[in-house]
Amino acid sequence: MNRIKHHVKKGDQVEVISGNFRGSSGRVLAVLSGKQRVVVEGVRIIKKHLRKSQDNPSGKIAEREGPIHISNVRLLEREKSEKGGNKKETKGGHPERSEGARK
């Protein structure tokens, strides 16, 4: 099973560039890689009818975001990554080795 790389990740700020929701923007809540779709906060609100249960004794109509195709979104801003590190990248060398020291 190969992993597909996409231009957006969960938490990124994106703008919808085509389709019915063109011009709206929001944060990516989920990336459905197999279906090539993303769920964007506040975009494509759908109504889900829930039947009666112990949680909802009278039933309920819940509103939630639906997925849109990944090609219809443009990246505006990446999420700030907490992990990663502050490795100094030297010109043409290994990040941990200093410039003068050669092995």
SULFENWO-V800735 format. One record per residue. N is the residue number from 0. RES is the residue in one small letter. D_FIRST is the distance of its C-alpha to the first C-alpha in whole Angstrom. Layout:
n=N res=RES d_first=D_FIRST
n=N res=RES d_first=D_FIRST
This chain:
n=0 res=m d_first=0
n=1 res=n d_first=4
n=2 res=r d_first=7
n=3 res=i d_first=9
n=4 res=k d_first=13
n=5 res=h d_first=16
n=6 res=h d_first=20
n=7 res=v d_first=20
n=8 res=k d_first=19
n=9 res=k d_first=21
n=10 res=g d_first=25
n=11 res=d d_first=25
n=12 res=q d_first=28
n=13 res=v d_first=28
n=14 res=e d_first=30
n=15 res=v d_first=29
n=16 res=i d_first=30
n=17 res=s d_first=30
n=18 res=g d_first=31
n=19 res=n d_first=33
n=20 res=f d_first=32
n=21 res=r d_first=33
n=22 res=g d_first=35
n=23 res=s d_first=34
n=24 res=s d_first=32
n=25 res=g d_first=30
n=26 res=r d_first=28
n=27 res=v d_first=24
n=28 res=l d_first=24
n=29 res=a d_first=20
n=30 res=v d_first=17
n=31 res=l d_first=15
n=32 res=s d_first=12
n=33 res=g d_first=11
n=34 res=k d_first=14
n=35 res=q d_first=15
n=36 res=r d_first=18
n=37 res=v d_first=20
n=38 res=v d_first=23
n=39 res=v d_first=26
n=40 res=e d_first=29
n=41 res=g d_first=32
n=42 res=v d_first=30
n=43 res=r d_first=30
n=44 res=i d_first=32
n=45 res=i d_first=32
n=46 res=k d_first=34
n=47 res=k d_first=32
n=48 res=h d_first=35
n=49 res=l d_first=35
n=50 res=r d_first=37
n=51 res=k d_first=39
n=52 res=s d_first=38
n=53 res=q d_first=40
n=54 res=d d_first=38
n=55 res=n d_first=39
n=56 res=p d_first=43
n=57 res=s d_first=44
n=58 res=g d_first=40
n=59 res=k d_first=39
n=60 res=i d_first=37
n=61 res=a d_first=35
n=62 res=e d_first=34
n=63 res=r d_first=30
n=64 res=e d_first=28
n=65 res=g d_first=26
n=66 res=p d_first=23
n=67 res=i d_first=23
n=68 res=h d_first=21
n=69 res=i d_first=20
n=70 res=s d_first=22
n=71 res=n d_first=25
n=72 res=v d_first=25
n=73 res=r d_first=27
n=74 res=l d_first=26
n=75 res=l d_first=30
n=76 res=e d_first=29
n=77 res=r d_first=27
n=78 res=e d_first=27
n=79 res=k d_first=29
n=80 res=s d_first=27
n=81 res=e d_first=28
n=82 res=k d_first=26
n=83 res=g d_first=26
n=84 res=g d_first=29
n=85 res=n d_first=33
n=86 res=k d_first=32
n=87 res=k d_first=34
n=88 res=e d_first=33
n=89 res=t d_first=36
n=90 res=k d_first=36
n=91 res=g d_first=34
n=92 res=g d_first=34
n=93 res=h d_first=32
n=94 res=p d_first=32
n=95 res=e d_first=34
n=96 res=r d_first=36
n=97 res=s d_first=40
n=98 res=e d_first=41
n=99 res=g d_first=44
n=100 res=a d_first=42
n=101 res=r d_first=41
n=102 res=k d_first=40
